[in-house]
Amino acid sequence: QVQLVESGGGLVMTGGSLRLSCLAFGSAFSIATMSWYRQAPGKQRELVARVTGGGSTNYAASVKGRFTISRDNAKNTVYLQMNSLKPEDTAVYYCNLDQLVVGGRQSIWGQGTQVTVSS
């Protein structure tokens, strides 16, 4: 059973930094695609950043240059370093693991961690 445990959210002032972590249990982590999504109140969940098993990354335009996604396969952990935070970055951030399994694909979500950026 795959489980994701997120940590690192909190309250920060505009211009500040936070680092989110997502620890994966029970998966072939090193070959999975790991992503961070976020959902603000009244808005749809959106992709923030993604890193493939091969290390390729992509970012939402709104965070490019400010956020960095990385992974440590030895620790089964993916990180999201968030710098120059803005009030519009306020949201619940979710970790997602996507991997091939027998018969198709499996997509697992973490419980979410709140990030609040005050102006």
MIMARLUM-162841 format. One record per residue: residue number from 1; x, y, z negated of N, C-alpha, C, CB in turn. Coordinates in Angstrom, 2 decimals, padded with zeros to 5 digits, always signed. Atoms other than C-alpha are relative to their C-alpha. Glycine has a CB too. Example, Ala and Ser with C-alpha at 12.3 -4.5 7.8 and 13.67 -1.06 7.14 Angstrom:
<rs>
k:1&npx:+000.89&npy:-001.19&npz:+000.00&capx:+012.30&capy:-004.50&capz:-007.80&cpx:+000.90&cpy:+001.20&cpz:+000.00&cbpx:-000.99&cbpy:+000.03&cbpz:-001.25
k:2&npx:-000.82&npy:-001.19&npz:+000.06&capx:+013.67&capy:-001.06&capz:-007.14&cpx:-000.77&cpy:+001.09&cpz:-000.73&cbpx:+000.41&cbpy:+000.46&cbpz:+001.42
</rs>
This chain:
<rs>
k:1&npx:+000.85&npy:-001.19&npz:+000.00&capx:+000.00&capy:+000.00&capz:+000.00&cpx:+000.88&cpy:+001.24&cpz:+000.00&cbpx:-000.96&cbpy:+000.00&cbpz:-001.23
k:2&npx:-000.80&npy:-001.22&npz:-000.11&capx:+001.52&capy:+003.28&capz:+001.14&cpx:-000.61&cpy:+001.10&cpz:-000.85&cbpx:+000.11&cbpy:+000.44&cbpz:+001.47
k:3&npx:+000.45&npy:-001.15&npz:+000.79&capx:+001.31&capy:+006.20&capz:-001.25&cpx:+000.98&cpy:+001.15&cpz:+000.16&cbpx:-000.15&cbpy:-000.39&cbpz:-001.50
k:4&npx:-000.81&npy:-001.21&npz:-000.09&capx:+002.57&capy:+009.76&capz:-001.00&cpx:-000.25&cpy:+000.84&cpz:-001.24&cbpx:-000.32&cbpy:+000.79&cbpz:+001.29
k:5&npx:+000.11&npy:-000.83&npz:+001.20&capx:+003.29&capy:+011.90&capz:-004.04&cpx:+000.72&cpy:+001.32&cpz:+000.28&cbpx:+000.60&cbpy:-000.72&cbpz:-001.26
k:6&npx:-000.56&npy:-001.33&npz:-000.29&capx:+003.81&capy:+015.63&capz:-003.49&cpx:+000.30&cpy:+000.74&cpz:-001.30&cbpx:-000.98&cbpy:+000.82&cbpz:+000.87
k:7&npx:-000.33&npy:-000.86&npz:+001.13&capx:+005.39&capy:+018.13&capz:-005.83&cpx:+000.64&cpy:+001.28&cpz:+000.52&cbpx:+000.94&cbpy:-000.73&cbpz:-000.99
k:8&npx:-000.72&npy:-001.21&npz:-000.34&capx:+006.83&capy:+021.61&capz:-005.83&cpx:-000.84&cpy:+001.23&cpz:+000.27&cbpx:+000.82&cbpy:-000.25&cbpz:+001.16
k:9&npx:+000.85&npy:-001.16&npz:-000.22&capx:+003.83&capy:+023.85&capz:-005.33&cpx:+000.01&cpy:+000.92&cpz:-001.20&cbpx:-001.41&cbpy:-000.44&cbpz:+000.32
k:10&npx:+000.07&npy:-000.94&npz:+001.10&capx:+003.15&capy:+026.88&capz:-007.47&cpx:-000.35&cpy:+001.39&cpz:+000.45&cbpx:+001.28&cbpy:+000.02&cbpz:-000.75
k:11&npx:+000.29&npy:-001.41&npz:-000.26&capx:+002.73&capy:+030.63&capz:-007.65&cpx:+001.31&cpy:+000.74&cpz:+000.21&cbpx:-000.81&cbpy:+000.63&cbpz:-001.17
k:12&npx:-001.21&npy:-000.74&npz:-000.31&capx:+005.31&capy:+032.88&capz:-006.06&cpx:-000.41&cpy:+001.35&cpz:+000.58&cbpx:+000.92&cbpy:-000.79&cbpz:+001.00
k:13&npx:+000.27&npy:-001.33&npz:-000.55&capx:+005.50&capy:+036.54&capz:-005.07&cpx:+000.40&cpy:+000.06&cpz:+001.47&cbpx:+000.74&cbpy:+001.09&cbpz:-000.80
k:14&npx:-000.35&npy:-000.21&npz:-001.40&capx:+005.68&capy:+037.75&capz:-001.50&cpx:+001.50&cpy:+000.14&cpz:+000.16&cbpx:-000.72&cbpy:+001.24&cbpz:+000.56
k:15&npx:-001.43&npy:-000.01&npz:-000.24&capx:+009.15&capy:+037.19&capz:-000.13&cpx:+000.76&cpy:-001.09&cpz:-000.73&cbpx:+000.55&cbpy:+001.31&cbpz:-000.39
k:16&npx:-000.64&npy:+001.06&npz:+000.78&capx:+009.88&capy:+034.35&capz:-002.52&cpx:+000.12&cpy:-001.31&cpz:+000.76&cbpx:-000.77&cbpy:-000.22&cbpz:-001.26
k:17&npx:-000.24&npy:+001.31&npz:-000.60&capx:+010.74&capy:+030.72&capz:-001.86&cpx:-000.54&cpy:-001.11&cpz:-000.88&cbpx:+001.49&cbpy:-000.22&cbpz:+000.24
k:18&npx:+000.39&npy:+001.23&npz:+000.68&capx:+009.44&capy:+027.30&capz:-002.77&cpx:+000.51&cpy:-001.17&cpz:+000.82&cbpx:-001.55&cbpy:-000.08&cbpz:-000.21
k:19&npx:-000.32&npy:+001.24&npz:-000.72&capx:+010.49&capy:+023.77&capz:-001.88&cpx:-000.98&cpy:-001.08&cpz:-000.42&cbpx:+001.48&cbpy:-000.44&cbpz:-000.27
k:20&npx:+000.91&npy:+001.11&npz:+000.23&capx:+007.89&capy:+021.07&capz:-001.55&cpx:+000.71&cpy:-001.31&cpz:+000.26&cbpx:-001.25&cbpy:+000.13&cbpz:+000.88
k:21&npx:-000.54&npy:+001.34&npz:-000.18&capx:+008.77&capy:+017.40&capz:-001.87&cpx:-001.14&cpy:-000.98&cpz:+000.14&cbpx:+000.93&cbpy:-000.40&cbpz:-001.17
k:22&npx:+000.99&npy:+001.06&npz:-000.18&capx:+006.88&capy:+014.32&capz:-000.78&cpx:+000.73&cpy:-001.34&cpz:-000.03&cbpx:-000.80&cbpy:+000.17&cbpz:+001.34
k:23&npx:-000.62&npy:+001.31&npz:+000.18&capx:+007.94&capy:+010.90&capz:-002.01&cpx:-000.95&cpy:-001.07&cpz:+000.51&cbpx:+000.36&cbpy:-000.25&cbpz:-001.50
k:24&npx:+000.81&npy:+001.06&npz:-000.60&capx:+006.69&capy:+007.90&capz:-000.05&cpx:+000.32&cpy:-001.34&cpz:-000.63&cbpx:+000.23&cbpy:-000.06&cbpz:+001.51
k:25&npx:-000.13&npy:+001.35&npz:+000.54&capx:+006.08&capy:+004.49&capz:-001.60&cpx:-000.60&cpy:-000.98&cpz:+001.00&cbpx:-000.69&cbpy:-000.12&cbpz:-001.39
k:26&npx:+000.61&npy:+001.13&npz:-000.70&capx:+005.57&capy:+001.28&capz:+000.29&cpx:-000.09&cpy:+000.11&cpz:+001.50&cbpx:-001.34&cbpy:-000.20&cbpz:-000.51
k:27&npx:+000.04&npy:-000.10&npz:-001.46&capx:+006.35&capy:+002.22&capz:+003.87&cpx:+001.39&cpy:-000.17&cpz:+000.57&cbpx:-000.60&cbpy:+001.35&cbpz:+000.44
k:28&npx:-001.28&npy:-000.03&npz:-000.71&capx:+009.07&capy:+001.85&capz:+006.45&cpx:+000.32&cpy:+001.46&cpz:+000.29&cbpx:-000.05&cbpy:-000.85&cbpz:+001.33
k:29&npx:-000.08&npy:-001.46&npz:-000.05&capx:+009.84&capy:+005.47&capz:+005.74&cpx:+000.91&cpy:+000.50&cpz:+001.11&cbpx:+000.49&cbpy:+000.53&cbpz:-001.32
k:30&npx:-001.02&npy:-000.55&npz:-000.89&capx:+012.89&capy:+005.86&capz:+007.94&cpx:-000.47&cpy:+000.11&cpz:+001.45&cbpx:+001.23&cbpy:-000.85&cbpz:-000.05
k:31&npx:+000.47&npy:-000.06&npz:-001.38&capx:+010.94&capy:+005.27&capz:+011.15&cpx:-001.34&cpy:+000.69&cpz:+000.12&cbpx:-000.10&cbpy:-001.40&cbpz:+000.58
k:32&npx:+001.30&npy:-000.67&npz:-000.03&capx:+007.76&capy:+007.08&capz:+010.18&cpx:+000.16&cpy:+001.48&cpz:+000.37&cbpx:-000.71&cbpy:-000.13&cbpz:-001.36
k:33&npx:+000.06&npy:-001.44&npz:-000.22&capx:+006.85&capy:+010.54&capz:+011.39&cpx:-000.63&cpy:+000.63&cpz:-001.23&cbpx:-000.82&cbpy:+000.34&cbpz:+001.30
k:34&npx:+000.47&npy:-000.67&npz:+001.20&capx:+006.43&capy:+012.85&capz:+008.42&cpx:-000.38&cpy:+001.43&cpz:+000.33&cbpx:+001.09&cbpy:-000.04&cbpz:-001.11
k:35&npx:+000.49&npy:-001.34&npz:-000.31&capx:+004.45&capy:+016.06&capz:+008.51&cpx:-000.50&cpy:+000.68&cpz:-001.26&cbpx:-001.11&cbpy:-000.05&cbpz:+001.06
k:36&npx:+000.66&npy:-000.83&npz:+001.00&capx:+003.30&capy:+018.89&capz:+006.31&cpx:-001.13&cpy:+000.75&cpz:+000.70&cbpx:+001.01&cbpy:+000.99&cbpz:-000.70
k:37&npx:+001.16&npy:-000.76&npz:-000.44&capx:-000.16&capy:+020.34&capz:+006.85&cpx:-000.40&cpy:+000.94&cpz:-001.14&cbpx:-001.19&cbpy:-000.94&cbpz:+000.41
k:38&npx:+000.55&npy:-000.86&npz:+001.05&capx:-001.95&capy:+023.10&capz:+005.00&cpx:-001.44&cpy:+000.35&cpz:+000.33&cbpx:+000.84&cbpy:+001.27&cbpz:-000.17
k:39&npx:+001.39&npy:-000.39&npz:-000.17&capx:-005.53&capy:+024.12&capz:+004.44&cpx:-000.30&cpy:+001.13&cpz:-000.96&cbpx:-000.96&cbpy:-001.20&cbpz:-000.24
k:40&npx:+000.40&npy:-001.16&npz:+000.79&capx:-006.57&capy:+027.55&capz:+003.25&cpx:-001.51&cpy:-000.03&cpz:-000.19&cbpx:+000.45&cbpy:+001.32&cbpz:+000.67
k:41&npx:+001.45&npy:+000.00&npz:+000.24&capx:-010.04&capy:+028.20&capz:+001.81&cpx:-000.77&cpy:+000.49&cpz:+001.23&cbpx:-000.34&cbpy:+000.88&cbpz:-001.21
k:42&npx:+000.83&npy:-000.38&npz:-001.13&capx:-012.64&capy:+028.29&capz:+004.57&cpx:+000.63&cpy:-000.22&cpz:+001.35&cbpx:-000.35&cbpy:+001.41&cbpz:-000.12
k:43&npx:-000.68&npy:+000.23&npz:-001.28&capx:-010.16&capy:+027.24&capz:+007.24&cpx:+000.25&cpy:-001.48&cpz:+000.21&cbpx:+001.32&cbpy:+000.78&cbpz:+000.05
k:44&npx:-000.31&npy:+001.39&npz:-000.32&capx:-009.31&capy:+024.03&capz:+009.03&cpx:+001.44&cpy:-000.32&cpz:-000.41&cbpx:-000.20&cbpy:-000.27&cbpz:+001.50
k:45&npx:-001.34&npy:+000.45&npz:+000.29&capx:-006.31&capy:+021.97&capz:+008.09&cpx:+000.85&cpy:+000.17&cpz:+001.25&cbpx:+000.00&cbpy:-001.48&cbpz:-000.48
k:46&npx:-000.86&npy:-000.24&npz:-001.14&capx:-003.37&capy:+022.90&capz:+010.29&cpx:+001.38&cpy:-000.58&cpz:-000.23&cbpx:+000.09&cbpy:+001.50&cbpz:+000.29
k:47&npx:-001.35&npy:+000.53&npz:+000.07&capx:+000.01&capy:+021.40&capz:+011.08&cpx:+000.96&cpy:+001.14&cpz:-000.28&cbpx:+000.38&cbpy:-000.73&cbpz:+001.31
k:48&npx:-001.02&npy:-000.99&npz:+000.33&capx:+002.88&capy:+023.31&capz:+009.51&cpx:+001.34&cpy:-000.41&cpz:+000.61&cbpx:+000.14&cbpy:+000.16&cbpz:-001.53
k:49&npx:-001.30&npy:+000.47&npz:-000.50&capx:+005.92&capy:+021.19&capz:+010.38&cpx:-000.02&cpy:-001.52&cpz:+000.06&cbpx:+001.16&cbpy:+000.50&cbpz:-000.89
k:50&npx:-000.05&npy:+001.44&npz:-000.20&capx:+006.78&capy:+017.69&capz:+011.54&cpx:+001.45&cpy:-000.42&cpz:+000.27&cbpx:-000.92&cbpy:-000.44&cbpz:+001.18
k:51&npx:-001.30&npy:+000.58&npz:-000.31&capx:+009.90&capy:+015.52&capz:+011.62&cpx:-000.19&cpy:-001.46&cpz:+000.33&cbpx:+001.01&cbpy:+000.17&cbpz:-001.19
k:52&npx:+000.14&npy:+001.39&npz:-000.43&capx:+010.10&capy:+012.25&capz:+013.50&cpx:+001.05&cpy:-000.87&cpz:-000.68&cbpx:+000.11&cbpy:-000.12&cbpz:+001.53
k:53&npx:-001.00&npy:+000.90&npz:+000.53&capx:+012.01&capy:+009.17&capz:+012.50&cpx:+001.38&cpy:+000.25&cpz:+000.60&cbpx:-000.41&cbpy:-001.42&cbpz:+000.26
k:54&npx:-001.26&npy:-000.32&npz:-000.65&capx:+014.69&capy:+010.26&capz:+014.96&cpx:+000.56&cpy:+001.34&cpz:-000.38&cbpx:-000.17&cbpy:-000.06&cbpz:+001.46
k:55&npx:-000.49&npy:-001.28&npz:+000.48&capx:+014.99&capy:+013.64&capz:+013.30&cpx:-000.45&cpy:+001.21&cpz:+000.80&cbpx:+001.46&cbpy:-000.02&cbpz:-000.01
k:56&npx:+000.51&npy:-001.15&npz:-000.76&capx:+013.22&capy:+015.81&capz:+015.89&cpx:-001.03&cpy:+000.74&cpz:-000.84&cbpx:-000.61&cbpy:-000.46&cbpz:+001.35
k:57&npx:+000.90&npy:-000.82&npz:+000.79&capx:+011.32&capy:+018.68&capz:+014.36&cpx:-000.82&cpy:+000.94&cpz:+000.89&cbpx:+000.78&cbpy:+000.81&cbpz:-001.03
k:58&npx:+000.75&npy:-001.09&npz:-000.62&capx:+008.58&capy:+021.05&capz:+015.38&cpx:-000.78&cpy:+000.73&cpz:-001.08&cbpx:-000.96&cbpy:-000.54&cbpz:+001.11
k:59&npx:+000.60&npy:-000.89&npz:+000.98&capx:+006.92&capy:+023.95&capz:+013.60&cpx:-001.15&cpy:+000.78&cpz:+000.60&cbpx:+001.06&cbpy:+000.96&cbpz:-000.56
k:60&npx:+001.02&npy:-000.96&npz:-000.41&capx:+003.82&capy:+026.06&capz:+013.75&cpx:+000.68&cpy:+001.34&cpz:+000.26&cbpx:-001.13&cbpy:+000.13&cbpz:-001.08
k:61&npx:-000.60&npy:-001.28&npz:-000.35&capx:+004.56&capy:+029.42&capz:+015.31&cpx:+000.04&cpy:+000.95&cpz:-001.20&cbpx:-000.78&cbpy:+000.64&cbpz:+001.14
k:62&npx:+000.12&npy:-000.93&npz:+001.14&capx:+003.49&capy:+031.19&capz:+012.11&cpx:+001.08&cpy:-000.21&cpz:-001.06&cbpx:-001.36&cbpy:-000.15&cbpz:-000.63
k:63&npx:-001.01&npy:+000.29&npz:+001.03&capx:+006.25&capy:+029.54&capz:+010.04&cpx:+001.40&cpy:-000.15&cpz:+000.58&cbpx:-000.38&cbpy:-001.25&cbpz:-000.75
k:64&npx:-001.30&npy:+000.21&npz:-000.63&capx:+009.07&capy:+029.15&capz:+012.56&cpx:+000.98&cpy:+001.09&cpz:-000.45&cbpx:-000.13&cbpy:-000.01&cbpz:+001.53
k:65&npx:-001.01&npy:-000.93&npz:+000.48&capx:+012.24&capy:+030.73&capz:+011.22&cpx:-000.06&cpy:+000.25&cpz:-001.49&cbpx:-000.14&cbpy:+001.29&cbpz:+000.71
k:66&npx:+000.13&npy:-000.20&npz:+001.45&capx:+010.95&capy:+030.79&capz:+007.65&cpx:-000.03&cpy:-001.34&cpz:-000.76&cbpx:-001.27&cbpy:+000.79&cbpz:-000.31
k:67&npx:+000.12&npy:+001.30&npz:+000.63&capx:+010.20&capy:+027.13&capz:+006.87&cpx:+000.94&cpy:-001.00&cpz:+000.66&cbpx:-001.46&cbpy:-000.51&cbpz:+000.07
k:68&npx:-000.85&npy:+001.06&npz:-000.53&capx:+012.47&capy:+024.11&capz:+007.26&cpx:-000.46&cpy:-001.33&cpz:-000.56&cbpx:+001.50&cbpy:+000.26&cbpz:-000.34
k:69&npx:+000.34&npy:+001.35&npz:+000.42&capx:+011.40&capy:+020.49&capz:+007.17&cpx:+001.24&cpy:-000.87&cpz:+000.11&cbpx:-001.17&cbpy:-000.58&cbpz:+000.85
k:70&npx:-001.14&npy:+000.92&npz:-000.03&capx:+013.95&capy:+017.82&capz:+006.33&cpx:-000.41&cpy:-001.30&cpz:-000.68&cbpx:+001.25&cbpy:+000.61&cbpz:-000.69
k:71&npx:+000.30&npy:+001.29&npz:+000.63&capx:+014.03&capy:+014.21&capz:+005.25&cpx:+001.27&cpy:-000.64&cpz:-000.51&cbpx:-000.71&cbpy:-000.94&cbpz:+001.00
k:72&npx:-001.09&npy:+000.80&npz:+000.56&capx:+016.23&capy:+012.02&capz:+003.10&cpx:-000.50&cpy:-001.43&cpz:-000.03&cbpx:+000.42&cbpy:+000.51&cbpz:-001.45
k:73&npx:+000.50&npy:+001.37&npz:-000.11&capx:+015.65&capy:+008.44&capz:+004.17&cpx:+000.45&cpy:-000.88&cpz:-001.15&cbpx:+000.44&cbpy:-000.62&cbpz:+001.31
k:74&npx:-000.48&npy:+000.79&npz:+001.15&capx:+017.72&capy:+007.09&capz:+001.29&cpx:-000.90&cpy:+000.18&cpz:-001.21&cbpx:+001.44&cbpy:+000.39&cbpz:-000.35
k:75&npx:+000.89&npy:-000.29&npz:+001.13&capx:+015.24&capy:+008.69&capz:-001.11&cpx:-001.47&cpy:-000.09&cpz:+000.38&cbpx:+000.30&cbpy:+001.38&cbpz:-000.55
k:76&npx:+001.40&npy:+000.08&npz:-000.46&capx:+012.09&capy:+008.11&capz:+000.97&cpx:-000.75&cpy:+001.30&cpz:-000.24&cbpx:-000.73&cbpy:-001.15&cbpz:-000.69
k:77&npx:+000.55&npy:-001.31&npz:+000.33&capx:+011.44&capy:+011.82&capz:+000.64&cpx:+000.12&cpy:+000.95&cpz:+001.18&cbpx:+000.70&cbpy:+000.59&cbpz:-001.22
k:78&npx:-000.02&npy:-001.09&npz:-000.97&capx:+010.52&capy:+014.64&capz:+002.98&cpx:-000.18&cpy:+001.30&cpz:-000.77&cbpx:-001.11&cbpy:-000.17&cbpz:+001.11
k:79&npx:+000.03&npy:-001.29&npz:+000.67&capx:+010.98&capy:+018.27&capz:+002.03&cpx:-000.53&cpy:+001.07&cpz:+000.94&cbpx:+001.40&cbpy:+000.38&cbpz:-000.50
k:80&npx:+000.35&npy:-001.19&npz:-000.76&capx:+009.55&capy:+021.58&capz:+003.12&cpx:+000.56&cpy:+001.19&cpz:-000.78&cbpx:-001.56&cbpy:+000.12&cbpz:+000.23
k:81&npx:-000.57&npy:-001.20&npz:+000.58&capx:+011.74&capy:+024.55&capz:+002.28&cpx:-000.72&cpy:+001.21&cpz:+000.60&cbpx:+001.55&cbpy:+000.09&cbpz:+000.25
k:82&npx:+000.80&npy:-001.14&npz:-000.45&capx:+009.63&capy:+027.69&capz:+002.45&cpx:+000.63&cpy:+001.29&cpz:-000.51&cbpx:-001.48&cbpy:-000.12&cbpz:-000.48
k:83&npx:-000.61&npy:-001.27&npz:+000.34&capx:+011.33&capy:+031.07&capz:+002.50&cpx:-000.83&cpy:+001.16&cpz:+000.54&cbpx:+001.44&cbpy:+000.06&cbpz:+000.54
k:84&npx:+000.70&npy:-001.21&npz:-000.45&capx:+010.07&capy:+034.63&capz:+002.98&cpx:-001.52&cpy:-000.21&cpz:+000.00&cbpx:+000.47&cbpy:+000.41&cbpz:+001.42
k:85&npx:+001.42&npy:+000.35&npz:+000.06&capx:+006.64&capy:+033.55&capz:+001.84&cpx:-000.88&cpy:+001.24&cpz:+000.06&cbpx:-000.30&cbpy:-000.77&cbpz:-001.28
k:86&npx:+000.98&npy:-001.07&npz:-000.19&capx:+003.63&capy:+035.67&capz:+002.72&cpx:-001.33&cpy:-000.41&cpz:-000.62&cbpx:-000.17&cbpy:+000.33&cbpz:+001.50
k:87&npx:+001.32&npy:+000.37&npz:+000.56&capx:+000.14&capy:+035.85&capz:+001.19&cpx:-000.78&cpy:-000.93&cpz:+000.92&cbpx:-000.82&cbpy:+001.25&cbpz:-000.26
k:88&npx:+000.73&npy:+000.88&npz:-000.92&capx:-001.21&capy:+034.18&capz:+004.32&cpx:+000.51&cpy:-001.43&cpz:+000.01&cbpx:+000.07&cbpy:+000.55&cbpz:+001.40
k:89&npx:-000.47&npy:+001.38&npz:+000.17&capx:+000.87&capy:+031.09&capz:+003.45&cpx:-000.73&cpy:-000.71&cpz:-001.14&cbpx:+001.51&cbpy:-000.01&cbpz:-000.26
k:90&npx:+000.76&npy:+000.59&npz:+001.10&capx:-001.44&capy:+030.52&capz:+000.48&cpx:-000.93&cpy:-001.08&cpz:+000.52&cbpx:-000.80&cbpy:+001.08&cbpz:-000.76
k:91&npx:+000.80&npy:+001.14&npz:-000.45&capx:-003.06&capy:+027.10&capz:+000.90&cpx:+000.34&cpy:-001.21&cpz:-000.85&cbpx:+000.26&cbpy:-000.30&cbpz:+001.52
k:92&npx:-000.38&npy:+001.32&npz:+000.52&capx:-003.13&capy:+023.54&capz:-000.30&cpx:+000.83&cpy:-000.67&cpz:+001.09&cbpx:-001.27&cbpy:-000.87&cbpz:-000.39
k:93&npx:-000.91&npy:+000.64&npz:-000.94&capx:-000.21&capy:+021.77&capz:+001.38&cpx:-000.07&cpy:-001.51&cpz:-000.19&cbpx:+001.47&cbpy:+000.52&cbpz:-000.20
k:94&npx:+000.14&npy:+001.46&npz:+000.01&capx:-000.57&capy:+018.11&capz:+002.30&cpx:+001.14&cpy:-000.64&cpz:+000.77&cbpx:-001.35&cbpy:-000.41&cbpz:+000.60
k:95&npx:-001.00&npy:+000.83&npz:-000.68&capx:+002.08&capy:+015.58&capz:+003.21&cpx:-000.74&cpy:-001.09&cpz:+000.77&cbpx:+001.02&cbpy:-000.61&cbpz:-001.02
k:96&npx:+000.59&npy:+001.06&npz:-000.81&capx:+001.26&capy:+013.10&capz:+005.96&cpx:+001.08&cpy:-000.92&cpz:+000.53&cbpx:-000.81&cbpy:+000.59&cbpz:+001.17
k:97&npx:-000.89&npy:+001.02&npz:-000.58&capx:+002.95&capy:+009.87&capz:+007.00&cpx:-000.75&cpy:-000.69&cpz:+001.13&cbpx:+000.47&cbpy:-001.04&cbpz:-001.09
k:98&npx:+000.59&npy:+000.65&npz:-001.16&capx:+002.26&capy:+008.41&capz:+010.42&cpx:+000.95&cpy:-001.07&cpz:+000.50&cbpx:-000.32&cbpy:+001.04&cbpz:+001.13
k:99&npx:-000.89&npy:+001.08&npz:-000.42&capx:+003.60&capy:+005.03&capz:+011.42&cpx:-000.78&cpy:-001.05&cpz:+000.78&cbpx:+000.68&cbpy:-000.65&cbpz:-001.21
k:100&npx:+000.58&npy:+001.12&npz:-000.73&capx:+002.98&capy:+002.12&capz:+013.73&cpx:-000.13&cpy:-001.19&cpz:-000.94&cbpx:+000.86&cbpy:-000.37&cbpz:+001.23
k:101&npx:+000.22&npy:+001.21&npz:+000.76&capx:+001.49&capy:-000.93&capz:+012.11&cpx:-000.58&cpy:-001.03&cpz:+000.97&cbpx:-000.95&cbpy:+000.24&cbpz:-001.24
k:102&npx:+000.59&npy:+001.04&npz:-000.84&capx:+000.24&capy:-004.23&capz:+013.45&cpx:-001.43&cpy:+000.40&cpz:+000.35&cbpx:+000.02&cbpy:-001.38&cbpz:-000.72
k:103&npx:+001.34&npy:-000.34&npz:-000.45&capx:-002.81&capy:-003.38&capz:+015.53&cpx:-000.25&cpy:+001.46&cpz:+000.24&cbpx:-000.96&cbpy:-000.48&cbpz:-000.96
k:104&npx:+000.23&npy:-001.41&npz:-000.28&capx:-002.32&capy:+000.36&capz:+015.78&cpx:+000.89&cpy:+000.93&cpz:-000.79&cbpx:-001.42&cbpy:+000.35&cbpz:-000.27
k:105&npx:-000.74&npy:-000.98&npz:+000.77&capx:-001.24&capy:+003.39&capz:+013.80&cpx:-000.65&cpy:+000.17&cpz:-001.37&cbpx:+000.07&cbpy:+001.35&cbpz:+000.74
k:106&npx:+000.48&npy:-000.26&npz:+001.35&capx:-001.56&capy:+004.26&capz:+010.14&cpx:+000.37&cpy:+001.42&cpz:-000.38&cbpx:+000.60&cbpy:-001.02&cbpz:-001.01
k:107&npx:-000.22&npy:-001.38&npz:+000.42&capx:-001.94&capy:+007.79&capz:+008.83&cpx:-000.40&cpy:+000.13&cpz:-001.46&cbpx:-000.81&cbpy:+001.01&cbpz:+000.89
k:108&npx:+000.21&npy:-000.08&npz:+001.45&capx:-001.61&capy:+008.39&capz:+005.09&cpx:+000.19&cpy:+001.45&cpz:-000.45&cbpx:+000.98&cbpy:-000.94&cbpz:-000.76
k:109&npx:-000.06&npy:-001.36&npz:+000.53&capx:-002.23&capy:+011.63&capz:+003.21&cpx:+000.35&cpy:+000.01&cpz:-001.48&cbpx:-001.32&cbpy:+000.72&cbpz:+000.23
k:110&npx:-000.22&npy:-000.23&npz:+001.40&capx:-000.93&capy:+012.88&capz:-000.07&cpx:-001.18&cpy:+000.73&cpz:-000.61&cbpx:+001.28&cbpy:+000.79&cbpz:-000.22
k:111&npx:+001.12&npy:-000.60&npz:+000.72&capx:-003.14&capy:+014.47&capz:-002.71&cpx:-000.04&cpy:+001.52&cpz:+000.17&cbpx:+000.09&cbpy:-000.35&cbpz:-001.47
k:112&npx:-000.06&npy:-001.44&npz:-000.21&capx:-002.06&capy:+018.01&capz:-001.85&cpx:+000.63&cpy:+000.72&cpz:-001.18&cbpx:-001.38&cbpy:+000.56&cbpz:+000.25
k:113&npx:-000.60&npy:-000.84&npz:+001.03&capx:-000.18&capy:+020.67&capz:-003.76&cpx:-000.29&cpy:+001.46&cpz:+000.34&cbpx:+001.54&cbpy:-000.26&cbpz:-000.13
k:114&npx:+000.42&npy:-001.39&npz:-000.23&capx:-001.32&capy:+024.27&capz:-004.18&cpx:+001.21&cpy:+000.92&cpz:+000.07&cbpx:-000.97&cbpy:+000.46&cbpz:-001.10
k:115&npx:-000.99&npy:-001.07&npz:-000.12&capx:+000.89&capy:+027.10&capz:-002.97&cpx:-000.77&cpy:+001.32&cpz:+000.04&cbpx:+000.90&cbpy:-000.18&cbpz:+001.29
k:116&npx:+000.65&npy:-001.30&npz:+000.06&capx:-000.19&capy:+030.61&capz:-003.91&cpx:+001.07&cpy:+001.08&cpz:+000.07&cbpx:-000.85&cbpy:+000.15&cbpz:-001.29
k:117&npx:-000.95&npy:-001.10&npz:-000.18&capx:+001.67&capy:+033.69&capz:-002.70&cpx:-000.72&cpy:+001.29&cpz:-000.33&cbpx:+000.59&cbpy:+000.03&cbpz:+001.47
k:118&npx:+000.65&npy:-001.25&npz:+000.42&capx:+000.77&capy:+036.90&capz:-004.46&cpx:+000.65&cpy:+001.19&cpz:+000.68&cbpx:+000.08&cbpy:+000.15&cbpz:-001.53
k:119&npx:-000.50&npy:-001.21&npz:-000.69&capx:+001.10&capy:+040.30&capz:-002.82&cpx:+000.47&cpy:+001.05&cpz:-001.00&cbpx:-001.08&cbpy:+000.59&cbpz:+000.90
</rs>
